[in-house]
Amino acid sequence: MYANLFAEMDRLGWTIGTLSRKTGIAYGTLYPKLKKGSDLWVSEARKIKDAINAASGIDFTFEYLFL
């Protein structure tokens, strides 16, 4: 699940913990959503997309990161 998101996180050297800190989404909330397939809220997906885009300098789409 979310293979492209995890690929971009790997390129940045980020863990779920790093993503949690960068987005302000609690680790205990983020981990099951990314690893166990729980649904993301749109606001959470936006924060993740914005953090990845800002760090990478690339404007990834929602479709690329989350489908």
N, C-alpha and C positions, 0 to 999 in steps of 0.2 A: 504494500500500500504506500502511496506517495513516493514512488521510486525516484522521480525527478527532484522532488524536494530534498530527499536524503542525499542524492548525488550532489546537489548544489551546497548542502550543508557540509558534506565531505570536502568539497573543493575549498570551502572557507575554513575548514578545520573546526567546525562547530559541532557540538553535541546537542542533545535535546536540552540539557542544562543551560548551555550558551544561548540557545534560541529562547528559552524561557526568560533569561535575564534581559535579552535584547528587546523582547516584545512586552515584557511585564505580565505575561501569562504564567500563572503558578505552575511549577513543574508537575505537581500532583494532578493538575488539570490537563496539561499539555501531553504528558507521556501516554496516558491511555488513548487519547484522541489520535496520536500519531502511530502508536505501536499496535493498538488493539482494535482500531477501526471505529472508535466512537465518532459521532458526528461533530464536525467543527462548526462553531457559530460563524456567520459571515464576518463579524467584527474580528474574530480571532484569525481567520484566514487573511483578512486585510493586514493585520499587524504582522503576520508572518511574511506575507508577500512584500510589504514595505521594508521590513528588516533585511530580508535576503537581497532585495533590489538595491538598497542603500549600501550594503556591504560589498556587493559584487560589482556595482556600477552598470548592471544590465537590467533592463526592464522586462522581467519575466511576466508572463500572463498567468492568470488564475488557472487556466486550462493546462498550461505546461506544468505548473507546480503541484496541482491537486488532482489531476485526472490520470 
